[in-house]
């Protein structure tokens, strides 16, 4: 398998708060060094729209690779049109805690 090249222009944004939480997870949850943050979608057919995915995974041939402040980010090329312009944030409030896509 040939490894995809690292791209420079990330089509979505990750807030500083979300990035800090991602780095915290990497350091404290024993994420293997060859894993990166996978951002993607699931679904997309019918009236329900898409569900956004965030997790850790190894790189695949069909991925675009980005590096943001030392964090490897993997995204399937075909998901770019659904993620373009999105903002990934992290909320840590009394009612909600987690990543959100805006």
Secondary structure, 3 states (H helix, E strand, C coil): CCCCCECCCCCCEECHHHHHHHHHHHHHCCCCCCCEEEEEEEECCCCCCEEEEEEEECCCCCEEEEEECCEEEEEEHHHHHHHCCCEEEEEECCCCEEEEEC
